[in-house]
Amino acid sequence: MPNGGAPSKVLISVPKRAFKRAVERNMIKRKIRESLRLKGFGNPGRLGYDMCVVYIGKELPLYDKLDQKLKDALDKIEKNLEKDTDTPLPAAD
C-alpha cells in the first residue's frame, strides 16, 4: 500500500499455529528479511510503500524457493502499481 511518501516498511508474520518453536518462526522471518534486503525493498530511493508478508506454508522453506517466490510477488506488485499510477517506479540499485 502507498503510505504517503514515508519510508517503506514491511510486516512479516509467521503463524505460531504452524510453527510452535520460536526458533523456526524467527529463521523464516530472517530468510524473508534477507531476501527483501537483497531485492532492494526499503532503499531510500523507493519511499512510500508498506507491505505485509504472511508465510502460510506448513514446512520450513529452502532459501532459494522462498527468494524466488518473493521476487515473483514483488514483480507482480510493481507491475500493478505502474499500471494503476501510469508512472514508472524508481529502479532499485
C-alpha positions in Angstrom: 0.0 0.0 0.0 1.2 3.5 -0.6 1.9 5.4 2.7 2.2 9.0 1.5 6.0 9.2 1.0 7.2 7.9 4.4 10.0 5.3 4.4 8.9 1.9 3.2 8.1 -0.7 5.9 7.4 -4.4 5.9 5.5 -6.6 8.4 6.5 -10.3 8.4 4.2 -12.8 10.1 4.7 -16.5 10.6 1.8 -18.2 12.4 2.5 -19.9 15.8 -0.1 -22.5 14.9 2.1 -23.9 12.1 5.5 -23.4 13.8 5.3 -23.9 17.5 9.0 -23.3 18.1 10.1 -19.6 18.1 13.5 -20.7 16.6 11.7 -21.9 13.4 9.5 -18.8 13.2 12.5 -16.5 13.6 14.5 -18.4 11.0 11.7 -18.0 8.4 11.5 -14.3 9.2 15.2 -13.8 8.9 15.2 -15.5 5.4 12.3 -13.3 4.3 14.1 -10.1 5.6 17.3 -11.1 3.9 15.6 -11.7 0.6 13.8 -8.4 0.7 17.0 -6.6 1.6 18.8 -8.1 -1.4 15.8 -7.2 -3.6 16.2 -3.5 -2.5 12.9 -3.1 -0.7 13.3 -0.3 1.8 16.1 1.5 -0.1 15.9 5.3 0.3 15.1 5.6 -3.5 11.9 3.5 -3.0 9.9 5.5 -0.5 6.3 5.3 0.1 5.1 1.7 0.3 4.2 -0.6 3.1 3.9 -4.4 2.7 2.8 -7.3 4.8 4.2 -10.8 4.2 2.4 -13.7 5.8 4.1 -17.1 5.5 1.4 -19.8 5.2 3.5 -22.9 4.4 3.5 -25.9 6.7 7.2 -26.8 6.4 10.5 -24.9 6.7 11.2 -23.3 3.3 14.5 -23.5 1.5 16.0 -20.0 0.9 16.2 -20.4 -2.9 12.5 -21.3 -3.2 11.4 -18.5 -0.8 13.6 -16.0 -2.6 12.1 -16.8 -6.0 8.5 -16.6 -4.6 9.2 -13.2 -3.1 10.8 -12.0 -6.3 7.7 -13.1 -8.3 5.4 -11.3 -5.8 7.4 -8.1 -5.8 7.5 -8.1 -9.6 3.7 -8.6 -9.7 3.1 -5.8 -7.2 5.4 -3.4 -9.2 3.5 -4.1 -12.4 0.2 -3.4 -10.7 1.4 -0.2 -9.2 2.8 1.0 -12.5 -0.5 0.2 -14.2 -2.5 2.0 -11.5 -0.4 5.1 -11.5 0.7 5.2 -15.1 4.2 6.3 -13.9 7.2 4.1 -13.6 8.6 3.3 -10.2 12.2 4.3 -9.4 14.6 1.5 -10.2 16.3 -0.4 -7.4 20.1 -0.2 -7.2 
